[in-house]
Amino acid sequence: MELTSLTAVSPIDGRYRKQTASLDNYFSEFALMKYRVQVEVAYFIFLAQKKFFKLPAAQQKKIQNIADSFSLADANHIKALEATTNHDVKAVEYFIKEQLDKIGASALKEWVHFGLTSQDVNNTAIPLSWKDCMELEYLPALFNLKQQIKQQAQQWKKISMLARTHGQPASPTTLGKEWMVFVERIDSQIALFTQIPYTAKFGGATGNFNAHVVAFPHKNWIQLGNEFVDKKLGLQRQQFTTQIEHYDCLAAHLDAIQRINNILIDFCRDVWTYISLDYFKQKTKQGEVGSSAMPHKVNPIDFENAEGNLGMANAIANHLANKLPISRLQRDLTDSTVLRNLGVPIAHTMIALQSIAKGMSKLVLNEAKLASDLDANWAVVAEAIQTILRRENYPNPYEALKALTRGKEGINQKTLHQFIDELKISAALKKQLKSITPHNYIGVAPGY
């Protein structure tokens, strides 16, 4: 059966293809080949710049074009070469050598992949693709979502809302401030995420530049390796490695994404609950249905979709983060097949980010319901009354309010004002206590 969005096994490449198509540029088989070619070409030119061999400017431009113009046809040719080599990186090397033949640079072919092992290419190509995706796709999408939450927070800054702790009515808050809780959490995690370096391994078969040193013993290969990785590729070279990189920083990135996803799951569940409380209505679209049986339904499907995809992302990211830093002795192959799934948790995360944004755009505030909930829960101002009475050194105010309100039905404005009237306090203090309502007992929050 031909692979289409309807026949794909994974919904990432099927049902959600539109949401994930841009990730092809970083995590597809084509992308891996493209980044491998980019590294090989950059290293080849770097060696020329360091005077290992002469490379005329005209040829250098043509060689750089091998990477810059890399196409799907080129990738298919590499795949054909791999059918013979049974080694994906060696197929890339042979492809580049063929391109050198075409531009009249056959004499320089053996400088391609000079001294390298396949992981010198993989463990630079994959960090490069990961870095590009984080900086060009993931972080911008996350930042935009955070800004969307913040804009709604500012819009609803003065909307009083009954808070709930343990699911029970609690001291009132504002809807805007509750949204800002998530803005702050996401901001903090973005700050932590951006401190994690993008690291790479580049040091020969077992990390010691063995082949490099035996060929050119008087060259400072550590310095050259650092310069190539750090300055030419924009990554941070690990100094002590086996055949593969440690993956510790990649695991840290994955752990950070899981933390951010957990924050977003928390957000989705809160919004879902506010919708179920009727604090929000949802915009409807002509022709859509919410249930195959119940015509009235408008379900919070975007937040449910996001929660499910965030869970999938975390499950896979957790395995990657736990598995990748572990390798037997100087290398085993378990990292190779696992790394091919690196785009999967990002795809599920990106689907979720788009679903949350879509769901938020449908929210219509039901101010009347928020107000009626506050009016029905006057008992929540008992905290305010007993705290002021404490300030005035009134005897046992907490116990008095507890006896009045705890577990009692029908506590309303009249109940509390009658209680206040019976207190042996000044008229001015009674007036202050009576001025407190569930609508204005909202405390204070920093500016946003």
C-alpha positions in Angstrom: 0.0 0.0 0.0 1.3 3.4 -0.9 2.3 5.6 2.1 -0.2 8.5 2.4 -1.7 10.4 5.3 -4.4 7.7 5.4 -2.0 4.7 5.3 0.7 6.0 7.7 1.1 3.9 10.8 1.9 6.8 13.0 -0.6 9.7 13.4 2.4 12.0 13.3 2.7 11.3 9.6 -1.0 10.6 9.1 -3.8 12.4 10.9 -1.5 15.2 12.2 0.6 15.6 9.1 -0.2 19.2 8.6 0.9 20.1 12.2 4.2 18.2 11.9 5.3 18.7 8.3 7.9 21.3 9.2 9.7 18.8 11.4 10.8 16.9 8.2 13.6 19.5 8.0 15.2 18.2 11.2 14.2 14.6 12.0 13.5 12.8 8.7 15.9 10.4 7.0 16.4 13.1 4.4 17.2 15.6 7.1 19.8 13.3 8.8 21.5 12.8 5.4 21.4 16.6 4.8 23.0 17.4 8.1 25.6 14.6 7.7 26.6 16.1 4.3 26.7 19.5 5.9 29.2 18.3 8.6 31.4 16.3 6.1 31.6 19.3 3.8 32.3 21.7 6.6 35.1 19.5 7.9 36.6 19.0 4.4 36.7 22.8 3.9 38.1 23.3 7.4 41.0 21.0 6.7 41.7 23.0 3.5 41.6 26.2 5.5 44.1 24.7 8.0 46.5 24.0 5.1 46.3 20.2 5.0 45.7 20.5 1.3 45.2 23.2 -1.3 41.7 24.0 -2.3 41.1 26.7 -4.9 38.4 29.2 -4.1 36.3 28.2 -7.1 36.4 24.6 -6.1 35.6 25.4 -2.5 32.4 27.2 -3.6 31.4 24.2 -5.7 32.1 21.9 -2.7 30.1 24.1 -0.4 27.2 23.9 -2.9 27.1 20.1 -2.4 25.7 20.8 1.1 23.8 23.9 0.3 21.9 22.4 -2.7 21.3 19.0 -1.1 18.1 17.6 -2.6 15.7 14.7 -2.2 17.3 13.2 -5.3 20.7 13.3 -3.6 19.2 11.6 -0.6 17.7 8.8 -2.8 21.1 8.3 -4.3 22.8 8.0 -0.9 20.1 5.4 0.0 21.0 3.5 -3.2 24.7 3.6 -2.1 23.7 2.3 1.3 22.1 -0.7 -0.3 25.6 -1.8 -1.2 27.6 -0.4 1.8 25.0 -1.4 4.4 26.4 1.6 6.3 24.6 4.9 6.2 27.5 7.2 7.0 29.9 5.5 4.5 27.2 6.0 1.9 27.4 9.7 2.6 31.1 9.7 2.3 30.9 7.9 -1.1 28.3 10.4 -2.3 30.5 13.3 -1.5 33.5 11.7 -3.3 31.3 11.2 -6.3 30.5 14.9 -6.3 34.2 15.7 -6.1 34.7 13.6 -9.2 32.0 15.7 -11.0 33.7 19.0 -10.2 37.2 17.9 -11.1 38.5 17.5 -7.5 39.1 13.7 -7.6 42.6 14.2 -6.2 41.2 15.5 -3.0 38.7 12.7 -2.4 40.6 11.0 0.4 40.3 14.1 2.6 36.6 13.4 2.8 35.9 11.9 6.2 39.6 12.0 7.1 40.4 10.4 10.4 36.8 10.2 11.4 34.5 7.5 12.6 30.8 7.6 11.8 29.9 9.0 15.2 32.0 12.0 14.6 29.5 12.8 11.9 26.4 11.6 13.6 27.2 13.2 17.0 27.6 16.6 15.3 24.9 16.2 12.6 22.2 15.3 15.1 23.0 18.0 17.7 23.0 20.5 14.8 19.5 19.4 13.6 18.3 19.3 17.3 19.6 22.8 17.9 18.0 24.1 14.7 14.7 22.6 15.6 14.8 23.9 19.1 15.7 27.5 18.0 13.6 27.7 14.9 10.5 25.6 15.8 10.0 24.5 19.4 11.1 27.5 21.4 9.3 30.0 19.1 6.1 27.9 19.3 6.4 27.7 23.1 7.1 31.4 23.4 4.1 32.3 21.2 1.8 30.1 23.3 3.1 31.7 26.5 2.4 35.1 25.0 -1.1 34.0 24.2 -1.7 32.9 27.8 -0.3 36.2 29.0 -2.5 38.3 26.7 -5.6 36.5 28.1 -4.2 37.1 31.6 -4.1 40.8 30.9 -7.5 40.7 29.3 -9.0 39.0 32.4 -6.9 40.8 35.0 -9.8 42.2 36.9 -12.1 39.2 36.7 -12.7 37.9 40.2 -13.0 34.2 40.5 -13.7 31.7 43.3 -10.6 29.7 43.9 -10.7 26.0 44.8 -8.2 24.2 46.9 -8.8 20.4 47.3 -11.7 21.1 45.0 -13.5 23.1 47.7 -14.3 26.8 47.6 -11.3 28.9 48.8 -10.2 32.5 49.1 -11.1 34.3 45.8 -8.5 35.1 43.2 -8.5 36.7 39.7 -8.7 34.7 36.5 -5.8 36.8 35.1 -3.5 35.9 38.0 -4.3 32.2 37.6 -3.2 32.4 34.0 0.0 34.3 35.1 0.9 31.3 37.2 1.4 29.3 34.0 3.2 32.2 32.3 5.7 32.4 35.1 6.2 28.6 35.2 6.8 28.4 31.4 9.1 31.5 31.6 11.2 29.9 34.3 11.6 26.6 32.3 12.5 28.4 29.1 15.3 30.2 31.0 16.6 26.9 32.3 16.3 25.2 28.9 18.3 27.9 27.2 21.2 27.4 29.6 21.7 23.8 28.5 24.5 23.7 25.9 24.2 21.8 22.6 27.1 19.4 22.8 28.9 17.2 20.3 31.5 14.5 20.1 34.3 14.8 17.6 37.5 12.9 18.3 37.9 9.8 16.2 37.1 6.1 16.8 37.4 6.1 20.6 37.6 9.8 21.3 41.4 10.3 21.3 42.1 11.4 17.7 44.2 8.3 17.2 44.1 8.3 13.4 44.6 12.1 13.3 47.6 12.0 15.5 49.3 9.1 13.8 48.9 10.9 10.4 49.9 14.3 11.7 51.6 14.0 15.0 52.7 17.6 15.2 49.2 19.1 14.8 47.3 20.2 17.9 44.2 18.1 17.2 42.4 19.0 20.4 42.6 22.6 19.5 41.6 21.9 15.9 38.7 19.7 17.0 37.5 22.4 19.4 37.7 25.1 16.8 35.9 23.1 14.2 33.0 22.1 16.5 32.7 25.3 18.5 33.3 27.9 15.8 32.4 26.2 12.5 29.4 24.3 13.7 28.3 26.4 16.7 28.2 23.4 19.1 30.2 22.7 22.2 32.8 19.9 21.9 33.0 17.4 24.7 36.6 16.9 25.7 36.6 13.4 27.0 34.5 10.9 25.2 34.2 7.3 24.1 33.2 6.6 20.5 29.9 8.5 21.1 28.9 11.6 22.9 27.6 11.5 26.5 24.1 12.6 25.6 23.8 14.1 29.0 22.9 17.5 27.7 20.5 16.1 25.2 18.9 14.2 28.1 18.7 17.5 30.0 16.9 19.1 27.1 14.5 16.2 27.0 14.0 16.4 30.7 13.3 20.1 30.4 10.7 19.5 27.7 9.0 17.0 29.9 8.8 19.5 32.7 7.3 22.1 30.4 4.9 19.5 29.0 3.8 18.7 32.6 3.1 22.4 33.1 1.0 22.4 30.0 -0.9 19.3 31.1 -1.6 21.1 34.3 -2.9 24.1 32.3 -5.0 21.9 30.0 -6.7 20.2 33.0 -7.4 23.5 34.7 -8.9 25.0 31.6 -10.9 21.8 31.0 -12.3 22.1 34.6 -13.1 25.8 34.2 -15.1 24.9 31.0 -16.9 22.1 32.9 -17.8 24.7 35.6 -19.2 26.9 32.8 -16.7 29.7 33.5 -16.0 29.5 29.7 -18.3 28.9 26.8 -16.6 27.7 23.5 -17.0 29.3 20.1 -18.7 26.9 17.7 -18.1 26.4 14.0 -20.8 25.9 11.4 -21.1 22.2 10.5 -19.1 20.8 13.5 -20.6 18.3 15.9 -19.6 17.6 19.5 -21.2 14.2 19.8 -22.6 11.6 17.4 -25.6 11.1 19.8 -26.0 14.3 21.8 -26.5 17.4 19.6 -26.0 19.9 22.3 -22.4 19.0 23.1 -19.5 21.4 22.7 -16.6 19.4 24.1 -13.2 20.8 25.2 -11.5 18.5 22.6 -8.5 20.8 21.9 -7.3 20.6 25.5 -8.0 16.9 25.7 -6.1 16.4 22.4 -3.2 18.4 23.8 -3.1 16.5 27.1 -3.0 13.2 25.3 -0.2 14.2 23.0 1.8 15.7 25.8 1.6 12.4 27.6 2.8 10.6 24.5 5.7 13.1 24.1 6.7 12.6 27.8 6.6 8.8 27.6 9.0 8.7 24.6 11.2 11.7 25.8 11.5 9.9 29.2 12.9 6.8 27.5 15.3 8.8 25.3 16.5 10.7 28.3 17.0 7.6 30.4 18.5 5.4 27.7 20.8 7.6 25.7 23.4 8.4 28.4 24.0 4.7 29.0 26.3 2.8 26.7 28.4 -0.3 27.3 32.2 0.5 27.5 33.3 2.6 24.6 30.1 2.1 22.5 27.2 -0.1 21.8 24.6 0.5 19.0 21.5 1.0 21.2 21.7 4.8 20.9 21.6 4.7 17.1 18.1 3.2 16.7 16.8 5.2 19.6 18.0 8.5 18.2 16.0 7.9 15.0 13.0 8.6 17.2 14.2 11.9 18.5 11.7 13.8 16.5 8.7 11.8 17.8 8.3 13.5 21.2 8.9 16.9 19.6 6.2 16.1 17.0 3.7 15.2 19.7 4.6 18.3 21.7 4.2 20.5 18.6 0.8 19.0 18.0 -0.1 19.8 21.6 1.1 23.4 21.4 -1.1 24.0 18.4 -4.1 22.3 20.0 -3.8 24.4 23.1 -3.5 27.6 21.1 -6.6 26.6 19.1 -8.5 25.8 22.2 -7.7 29.1 23.9 -8.8 31.0 20.8 -12.3 29.4 21.3 -12.7 30.4 24.9 -15.6 32.9 25.6 -15.7 34.1 29.2 -18.9 33.6 31.1 -18.7 36.4 33.6 -22.2 35.8 34.9 -21.3 32.3 36.0 -18.1 33.4 37.8 -20.1 36.1 39.6 -22.8 33.7 40.7 -20.3 31.3 42.1 -18.8 34.0 44.2 -22.3 35.1 45.4 -23.0 31.5 46.4 -19.9 31.2 48.5 -19.8 34.0 51.1 -18.2 31.6 53.6 -14.8 32.3 51.8 -14.6 35.8 53.4 -14.5 34.2 56.9 -10.7 34.1 56.5 -10.7 37.9 56.0 -13.0 38.5 59.0 -11.0 36.4 61.4 -7.7 37.8 60.2 -8.8 41.4 60.9 -10.2 40.4 64.2 -6.8 38.8 65.1 -5.2 42.1 64.2 -7.6 43.8 66.7 -6.7 41.2 69.4 -10.3 40.0 69.5 -10.5 36.7 71.5 -10.6 33.4 69.5 -11.8 34.8 66.1 -10.8 31.7 64.1 -12.8 29.4 66.4 -15.8 31.7 66.2 -15.8 31.8 62.4 -15.2 28.1 62.2 -18.2 27.4 64.3 -20.3 29.7 62.1 -19.2 28.4 58.7 -17.4 25.0 58.6 -19.6 22.5 56.9 -22.6 24.7 57.1 -25.1 25.3 54.3 -26.7 28.6 53.4 -23.9 30.9 54.5 -24.6 34.2 52.8 -24.1 38.0 53.2 -26.9 38.2 55.7 -25.4 35.4 57.8 -22.0 37.1 58.0 -23.3 40.6 58.5 -25.5 39.4 61.4 -22.5 37.7 62.9 -20.5 41.0 62.6 -23.3 43.0 64.1 -23.2 40.8 67.2 -19.4 41.4 67.7 -18.3 43.7 70.5 -16.3 45.9 68.3 -16.5 49.5 67.1 -18.9 50.7 64.4 -16.0 51.6 62.2 -14.6 48.1 62.4 -18.0 46.6 61.7 -18.3 48.8 58.6 -14.8 47.6 57.4 -15.7 44.0 57.9 -19.0 44.4 56.1 -17.3 46.0 53.1 -15.5 42.7 52.3 -17.2 40.6 49.7 -16.3 37.5 47.7 -15.9 39.8 44.7 -13.3 42.2 46.3 -11.5 39.8 48.6 -8.9 39.1 45.9 -5.6 40.1 47.5 -2.9 41.5 45.3 -0.6 40.3 42.5 2.4 41.8 40.8 1.8 43.9 37.8 1.5 42.1 34.4 
